[in-house]
């Protein structure tokens, strides 16, 4: 059924490669199976390759005969994918293949992320390597590891791993646009030991779940004003006008995704159930009005549980947690004054977890200006510390400053205009691309990033536009030919 979704799609080599990738589990930090898949593919096709200790793979593709003396071009994409699924979807990302579904001009997955980010980019590189109609100089296909949860693959890349002069990053998600810059980012985590007290009351447990939200990429979708499930859960708990205890809390799943769901187990007097439901109804009505345009799918499930909880948060600690979740910023901090419609600085309230009797709040900050990233990070740290939380800031990764005089950009603009009769868009992206770290390691490497239209990345609504994939592949072919001419 899944293979039928790519039947008769063009270019055939790319879609065959993408189907093969989609059948191999590839969660971040657990990429052994996809690494073997790519290595086996290289061996079957007699391509030399090497790997490093960080899980990166570099495949050498010989030049088209007669073009051996042309500059080496690096085609770069990452092997891992964000693993998100809808509530109720049964899927084991460490063992199950992705089930592909074709809907009109779009390819999506059945209740899970699709992995077009960045499976399409890797598949395009594999297709180019086998395409007898492509003209190119020597190629290096760089498949990096663990892009989605810290860019540890490219961060561990040695400064002598690549020999190429030009690099085409195939990890952008907007048709007709060349990206020439990206935001830097880092994670900030707050931890606090939970102050428990013994539950010696007759209060009854209920699950309170915020669900139905759109979520999305914490960089690419932050400007869309979508609701944050963790923040909404805190608002709802803060509105409750009855005595309640908190036994459990959780929300979100990934540092680079806007949380779609969050939940808490609260204990109340069953005679207050109607009051709580009235508060929920008013809350849902208010939030649906507030997010009517940007995120209209909110639902709140309130379910009585047949389970006993021996301990609950102390009243003081519960109030502290709610206040912290209300205070930690989320969303756009500043827009770029120089690039229209570009978010310059943002922060994402990403995850909420209980780990070994500690409450852990995960956030991530992004900015194209390093100093601005540090300022918003310090604000998050200050809020955690004021609340008595331990705050830890990750190492982060650098941004990629645009080079409008890039020779590769000039070539890309010419090829695009010749092929499609119009000028491409030139943008920077409010997301982390591996080009930031690659530029730091290879300062003379000329780079641009492009790709087909992908919507809903990092969420189960992820889908890739089929006609845009063919256009993207043709553009890639055209650029390689021009670089070899």
C-alpha positions as CSV (number, residue, x, y, z in Angstrom):
1,X,0.0,0.0,0.0
2,X,2.8,2.4,0.9
3,X,4.7,1.7,-2.3
4,X,1.6,2.5,-4.4
5,X,1.9,6.1,-3.1
6,X,4.9,6.8,-5.3
7,X,3.7,4.9,-8.4
8,X,4.3,6.9,-11.6
9,X,5.8,9.8,-9.7
10,X,8.7,11.7,-11.4
11,X,11.6,11.7,-11.1
12,X,11.5,8.0,-10.6
13,X,15.0,7.6,-9.2
14,X,14.4,10.2,-6.5
15,X,11.0,8.7,-5.4
16,X,12.5,5.2,-5.4
17,X,15.3,6.4,-3.2
18,X,12.9,8.2,-0.8
19,X,10.7,5.1,-0.5
20,X,13.7,3.1,0.4
21,X,14.7,5.6,3.1
22,X,11.1,5.8,4.5
23,X,11.2,2.0,5.1
24,X,14.2,2.3,7.4
25,X,13.8,3.5,11.0
26,X,15.9,6.7,11.6
27,X,15.2,8.5,14.8
28,X,17.8,11.0,15.9
29,X,20.7,9.4,17.8
30,X,19.5,6.0,16.7
31,X,20.6,6.1,13.1
32,X,22.4,2.8,12.8
33,X,19.8,1.2,10.4
34,X,19.7,4.2,8.0
35,X,23.5,4.5,8.1
36,X,23.8,0.8,7.0
37,X,21.1,1.4,4.4
38,X,23.1,4.2,2.8
39,X,26.4,2.3,3.1
40,X,24.9,-0.8,1.5
41,X,23.5,1.4,-1.4
42,X,27.0,2.9,-2.0
43,X,28.6,-0.6,-2.0
44,X,26.0,-2.0,-4.5
45,X,26.7,0.9,-6.8
46,X,30.5,0.8,-6.4
47,X,30.8,4.2,-4.8
48,X,33.7,4.7,-2.4
49,X,32.7,6.1,1.0
50,X,34.0,6.9,4.4
51,X,32.5,7.4,7.8
52,X,33.6,9.2,11.0
53,X,33.1,8.7,14.7
54,X,30.1,11.1,14.7
55,X,28.1,9.0,12.3
56,X,28.6,11.1,9.2
57,X,29.0,9.3,5.8
58,X,30.8,10.8,2.8
59,X,30.2,9.1,-0.5
60,X,32.4,9.9,-3.5
61,X,30.6,10.0,-6.9
62,X,32.9,10.2,-10.0
63,X,32.5,13.0,-12.4
64,X,30.6,12.6,-15.7
65,X,33.4,11.4,-18.2
66,X,35.2,14.5,-19.5
67,X,34.4,16.6,-16.4
68,X,36.9,15.2,-14.0
69,X,38.8,18.5,-13.7
70,X,35.8,20.5,-12.6
71,X,35.4,21.8,-9.0
72,X,34.1,19.2,-6.5
73,X,30.5,19.9,-5.3
74,X,29.2,18.7,-2.0
75,X,25.5,17.6,-1.8
76,X,24.5,17.6,1.8
77,X,21.5,16.4,3.8
78,X,20.9,14.7,7.2
79,X,19.9,11.1,7.8
80,X,17.7,11.5,10.9
81,X,14.0,12.5,11.1
82,X,11.8,14.0,13.7
83,X,9.6,11.2,15.2
84,X,6.1,12.6,16.0
85,X,2.8,10.8,15.9
86,X,-0.8,11.6,16.6
87,X,-2.4,10.5,19.8
88,X,-3.8,7.0,19.3
89,X,-1.5,6.2,16.3
90,X,0.3,2.9,16.8
91,X,3.8,3.3,15.4
92,X,7.3,2.3,16.7
93,X,9.8,4.7,15.2
94,X,12.7,2.4,16.1
95,X,11.3,-0.5,14.1
96,X,8.4,0.4,11.9
97,X,8.5,1.8,8.3
98,X,6.7,5.1,7.5
99,X,3.5,4.4,5.7
100,X,3.2,6.8,2.7
101,X,-0.1,8.2,1.5
102,X,-0.7,10.2,-1.7
103,X,-3.4,12.9,-1.5
104,X,-3.6,14.9,-4.7
105,X,-0.3,16.7,-5.3
106,X,0.9,15.9,-1.8
107,X,2.7,13.0,-0.2
108,X,2.2,12.5,3.6
109,X,2.4,9.7,6.2
110,X,-0.3,7.8,8.0
111,X,-0.6,9.6,11.4
112,X,3.2,10.2,11.8
113,X,5.8,12.6,10.6
114,X,6.8,11.9,7.0
115,X,10.5,12.4,7.1
116,X,10.6,14.4,3.9
117,X,12.8,16.6,6.2
118,X,15.4,15.7,5.2
119,X,14.7,12.3,3.4
120,X,13.9,14.2,0.1
121,X,17.3,15.9,0.2
122,X,19.2,12.6,0.8
123,X,17.1,10.9,-1.9
124,X,17.8,13.6,-4.4
125,X,21.6,13.1,-3.9
126,X,21.3,9.4,-4.3
127,X,19.2,9.9,-7.5
128,X,21.8,12.3,-9.0
129,X,24.5,9.8,-8.4
130,X,22.7,7.2,-10.5
131,X,21.1,9.5,-13.1
132,X,22.8,8.8,-16.5
133,X,21.3,12.1,-17.9
134,X,23.1,14.3,-15.3
135,X,26.2,16.2,-16.2
136,X,28.4,17.0,-13.2
137,X,32.0,17.2,-11.9
138,X,33.2,15.2,-9.0
139,X,30.6,14.9,-6.2
140,X,30.8,14.4,-2.5
141,X,27.5,13.3,-0.9
142,X,27.6,14.2,2.8
143,X,25.0,12.5,4.9
144,X,25.1,13.9,8.4
145,X,23.8,12.4,11.6
146,X,21.6,13.7,14.4
147,X,20.7,17.1,12.9
148,X,17.3,17.3,14.6
149,X,18.5,17.0,18.2
150,X,21.6,19.1,18.4
151,X,23.5,18.8,15.1
152,X,26.0,16.6,16.8
153,X,26.9,14.9,13.5
154,X,28.1,18.1,11.7
155,X,29.4,19.5,14.9
156,X,31.8,16.5,15.1
157,X,32.9,16.8,11.5
158,X,36.6,17.3,11.2
159,X,37.9,20.2,9.2
160,X,39.6,18.0,6.6
161,X,36.6,15.6,6.0
162,X,35.4,17.5,2.8
163,X,37.4,18.6,-0.2
164,X,34.6,20.3,-2.2
165,X,34.6,23.9,-3.3
166,X,30.8,24.4,-3.4
167,X,28.2,23.0,-1.1
168,X,24.5,22.6,-1.9
169,X,22.5,22.0,1.3
170,X,19.3,20.3,0.3
171,X,17.4,20.9,3.6
172,X,15.2,23.9,2.9
173,X,11.4,23.6,2.5
174,X,10.2,26.4,0.2
175,X,10.0,26.0,-3.6
176,X,11.6,28.7,-5.7
177,X,13.8,30.1,-2.9
178,X,17.5,30.0,-2.2
179,X,18.4,30.4,1.4
180,X,21.7,32.2,2.1
181,X,21.5,32.5,5.9
182,X,20.1,30.9,9.0
183,X,19.6,31.4,12.7
184,X,21.9,30.1,15.4
185,X,20.3,28.3,18.4
186,X,20.7,26.7,21.7
187,X,18.7,24.9,24.4
188,X,18.0,26.0,27.9
189,X,16.7,23.5,30.5
190,X,15.2,24.2,33.9
191,X,15.2,21.5,36.6
192,X,13.7,21.4,40.1
193,X,13.3,18.7,42.6
194,X,9.6,18.1,43.0
195,X,8.3,18.7,46.5
196,X,5.9,15.9,47.1
197,X,3.5,15.3,49.9
198,X,1.6,12.1,50.8
199,X,-1.9,11.9,49.3
200,X,-4.0,11.2,52.4
201,X,-7.2,12.8,50.9
202,X,-10.3,11.4,49.3
203,X,-9.8,13.6,46.2
204,X,-10.3,11.8,42.9
205,X,-7.8,11.8,40.0
206,X,-8.7,13.2,36.6
207,X,-6.6,13.5,33.5
208,X,-6.7,17.0,32.0
209,X,-5.4,16.9,28.4
210,X,-4.9,19.8,26.1
211,X,-4.8,18.5,22.5
212,X,-5.8,19.1,18.9
213,X,-3.2,21.9,18.2
214,X,-1.2,22.3,15.0
215,X,2.2,22.4,16.6
216,X,5.0,22.6,14.0
217,X,8.6,23.6,13.6
218,X,9.8,25.9,16.4
219,X,11.7,28.0,13.9
220,X,9.8,27.9,10.6
221,X,6.3,28.0,12.2
222,X,7.0,30.3,15.2
223,X,5.8,33.4,13.2
224,X,2.4,31.7,12.6
225,X,1.2,32.4,16.1
226,X,0.2,28.8,16.9
227,X,-0.9,27.9,20.4
228,X,1.5,26.2,22.8
229,X,-0.1,23.3,24.6
230,X,2.2,23.6,27.6
231,X,1.4,27.3,28.0
232,X,-2.4,26.6,27.6
233,X,-2.2,23.9,30.2
234,X,-0.7,26.3,32.7
235,X,-3.3,28.9,31.9
236,X,-6.1,26.4,32.5
237,X,-4.7,25.2,35.8
238,X,-4.3,28.8,36.9
239,X,-8.0,29.4,36.1
240,X,-9.3,26.5,38.2
241,X,-11.5,27.8,41.0
242,X,-11.7,24.6,43.1
243,X,-9.3,22.9,45.4
244,X,-7.0,20.6,43.4
245,X,-3.7,18.7,43.7
246,X,-1.3,17.9,40.9
247,X,0.0,14.3,40.6
248,X,1.6,14.3,37.2
249,X,2.5,16.7,34.3
250,X,3.9,16.3,30.9
251,X,3.8,18.1,27.5
252,X,5.6,18.4,24.2
253,X,8.1,15.9,22.9
254,X,11.0,17.7,21.1
255,X,13.1,20.8,21.6
256,X,12.5,22.0,18.1
257,X,8.8,21.5,17.9
258,X,6.0,23.7,19.2
259,X,4.1,21.4,21.6
260,X,0.8,20.1,20.3
261,X,-0.3,18.3,23.5
262,X,0.1,18.6,27.2
263,X,-1.5,16.9,30.2
264,X,-1.8,16.9,33.9
265,X,-3.3,14.5,36.4
266,X,-5.2,16.5,39.0
267,X,-7.0,15.4,42.1
268,X,-10.3,17.1,43.0
269,X,-13.4,16.5,45.1
270,X,-15.8,14.7,42.7
271,X,-18.5,17.2,43.8
272,X,-16.5,19.9,42.0
273,X,-16.5,18.1,38.7
274,X,-19.2,20.3,37.2
275,X,-17.3,23.5,38.3
276,X,-14.2,22.3,36.6
277,X,-16.1,21.4,33.4
278,X,-17.6,24.9,33.4
279,X,-14.1,26.4,33.7
280,X,-12.8,24.2,30.9
281,X,-15.8,25.2,28.6
282,X,-15.1,28.9,29.2
283,X,-11.3,28.4,28.7
284,X,-11.8,26.5,25.4
285,X,-14.2,29.2,24.2
286,X,-11.7,31.9,25.0
287,X,-8.7,30.2,23.4
288,X,-10.7,29.3,20.3
289,X,-11.4,33.0,19.9
290,X,-7.8,34.0,20.7
291,X,-6.4,31.5,18.2
292,X,-9.3,31.4,15.7
293,X,-7.1,32.4,12.8
294,X,-3.8,30.7,13.7
295,X,-4.8,27.5,15.5
296,X,-8.4,26.6,15.7
297,X,-8.3,22.9,16.7
298,X,-8.0,23.1,20.5
299,X,-9.7,20.4,22.5
300,X,-9.5,19.7,26.3
301,X,-10.3,16.2,27.5
302,X,-11.3,15.8,31.1
303,X,-11.4,12.1,32.1
304,X,-11.9,10.5,35.5
305,X,-9.1,7.9,36.2
306,X,-9.5,4.6,38.0
307,X,-6.1,4.8,39.6
308,X,-4.6,5.7,43.0
309,X,-1.8,8.3,43.4
310,X,0.1,8.0,46.7
311,X,1.8,11.3,46.4
312,X,1.1,14.8,44.9
313,X,2.9,18.0,44.4
314,X,2.9,20.2,47.5
315,X,0.6,23.2,47.2
316,X,3.6,25.6,47.1
317,X,5.5,23.7,44.5
318,X,2.4,23.3,42.3
319,X,1.8,27.0,42.3
320,X,5.5,27.6,41.5
321,X,5.3,25.3,38.5
322,X,2.2,27.0,37.1
323,X,3.9,30.4,37.6
324,X,7.1,29.4,35.8
325,X,5.2,28.0,32.9
326,X,3.2,31.2,32.6
327,X,6.4,33.3,32.9
328,X,8.8,31.5,30.6
329,X,8.5,33.4,27.2
330,X,7.4,31.7,24.1
331,X,7.2,33.0,20.5
332,X,8.7,35.9,18.6
333,X,11.1,38.2,20.5
334,X,12.1,40.4,17.6
335,X,11.7,40.7,13.8
336,X,14.6,41.4,11.5
337,X,15.0,45.1,10.8
338,X,16.9,44.4,7.5
339,X,15.2,41.4,6.0
340,X,11.4,41.7,5.5
341,X,9.2,39.2,7.3
342,X,12.1,37.4,8.8
343,X,11.9,36.5,12.5
344,X,15.2,37.6,14.0
345,X,14.9,36.2,17.6
346,X,12.5,33.7,19.2
347,X,12.1,31.2,22.0
348,X,10.1,28.0,22.3
349,X,8.6,26.5,25.5
350,X,9.2,23.0,24.2
351,X,8.8,20.2,26.7
352,X,7.6,19.4,30.2
353,X,8.7,16.1,31.9
354,X,9.0,14.4,35.2
355,X,12.4,12.6,35.4
356,X,13.5,10.8,38.7
357,X,11.3,13.1,40.9
358,X,12.5,16.2,39.1
359,X,10.4,18.5,37.0
360,X,12.2,19.3,33.8
361,X,11.2,22.2,31.5
362,X,12.9,22.3,28.1
363,X,13.2,25.5,26.0
364,X,15.1,26.5,22.8
365,X,16.2,29.9,21.6
366,X,17.0,31.0,18.1
367,X,18.4,34.2,16.6
368,X,20.3,35.4,13.5
369,X,22.1,37.8,15.9
370,X,24.3,36.0,18.4
371,X,24.1,38.7,21.1
372,X,20.2,38.6,20.8
373,X,20.2,34.9,21.3
374,X,22.3,35.3,24.4
375,X,20.0,38.0,25.8
376,X,16.8,35.9,25.4
377,X,18.6,32.9,26.8
378,X,19.6,35.0,29.9
379,X,16.0,36.0,30.3
380,X,14.9,32.3,30.4
381,X,17.7,31.5,32.8
382,X,16.7,34.4,35.1
383,X,13.1,33.2,35.3
384,X,14.2,29.7,36.2
385,X,16.6,30.9,38.8
386,X,14.1,33.3,40.4
387,X,11.8,30.3,40.8
388,X,14.5,28.2,42.4
389,X,15.1,26.0,39.4
390,X,18.5,24.9,38.3
391,X,19.2,26.3,34.8
392,X,21.5,24.7,32.2
393,X,22.4,26.2,28.9
394,X,23.5,24.0,26.0
395,X,26.5,24.6,23.8
396,X,24.3,25.7,20.8
397,X,25.3,26.2,17.2
398,X,26.2,29.3,15.2
399,X,24.2,31.1,12.6
400,X,25.1,31.4,8.9
401,X,25.6,35.0,7.8
402,X,24.4,35.8,4.3
403,X,27.0,36.4,1.5
404,X,25.2,38.2,-1.2
405,X,28.4,38.2,-3.4
406,X,28.5,34.4,-3.4
407,X,29.6,32.9,-6.7
408,X,27.3,29.9,-6.1
409,X,24.4,32.2,-5.5
410,X,25.0,34.0,-8.8
411,X,25.1,30.7,-10.6
412,X,21.9,29.5,-8.9
413,X,20.0,32.7,-9.8
414,X,21.1,32.4,-13.4
415,X,20.1,28.7,-13.7
416,X,16.8,29.3,-12.1
417,X,16.0,32.3,-14.4
418,X,17.0,30.3,-17.5
419,X,15.0,27.2,-16.5
420,X,11.8,28.8,-15.1
421,X,11.7,32.3,-16.5
422,X,11.6,34.2,-13.2
423,X,13.9,35.2,-10.4
424,X,14.2,33.0,-7.4
425,X,13.5,34.3,-3.9
426,X,16.5,35.0,-1.8
427,X,16.0,34.5,1.9
428,X,17.4,33.7,5.3
429,X,15.6,31.2,7.5
430,X,14.7,31.3,11.1
431,X,15.9,27.8,11.8
432,X,19.1,26.1,12.3
433,X,20.8,24.7,9.2
434,X,24.0,22.7,9.3
435,X,25.5,25.3,7.0
436,X,26.2,27.4,10.1
437,X,28.5,24.8,11.6
438,X,29.9,23.9,8.2
439,X,30.8,27.5,7.5
440,X,32.6,27.7,10.8
441,X,34.7,24.6,10.0
442,X,35.1,25.4,6.3
443,X,35.2,29.3,6.0
444,X,36.1,29.2,2.3
445,X,33.2,26.8,1.4
446,X,30.6,28.6,-0.9
447,X,27.1,27.4,0.1
448,X,23.4,27.9,-0.6
449,X,20.4,25.9,0.6
450,X,17.2,25.0,-1.3
451,X,14.6,22.3,-1.5
452,X,10.9,21.6,-2.5
453,X,7.9,22.8,-0.6
454,X,7.4,20.8,2.7
455,X,4.6,21.8,5.0
456,X,4.1,20.8,8.7
457,X,7.6,19.7,9.2
458,X,8.2,18.1,12.7
459,X,4.5,17.3,13.1
460,X,2.2,14.5,11.9
461,X,0.7,16.9,9.3
462,X,4.1,17.0,7.5
463,X,3.6,16.7,3.7
464,X,5.7,17.3,0.6
465,X,4.5,18.8,-2.6
466,X,5.0,16.3,-5.5
467,X,5.3,18.8,-8.4
468,X,7.8,20.9,-6.3
469,X,10.0,17.8,-5.9
470,X,10.3,17.4,-9.6
471,X,11.1,21.1,-10.0
472,X,13.7,20.9,-7.2
473,X,15.4,17.9,-8.8
474,X,15.5,19.6,-12.2
475,X,17.0,22.7,-10.6
476,X,19.6,20.6,-8.9
477,X,20.5,19.0,-12.2
478,X,20.7,22.3,-13.9
479,X,23.0,23.8,-11.2
480,X,25.4,20.8,-11.3
481,X,25.6,21.1,-15.1
482,X,26.3,24.8,-14.9
483,X,29.0,24.3,-12.3
484,X,30.6,21.7,-14.6
485,X,30.5,23.9,-17.7
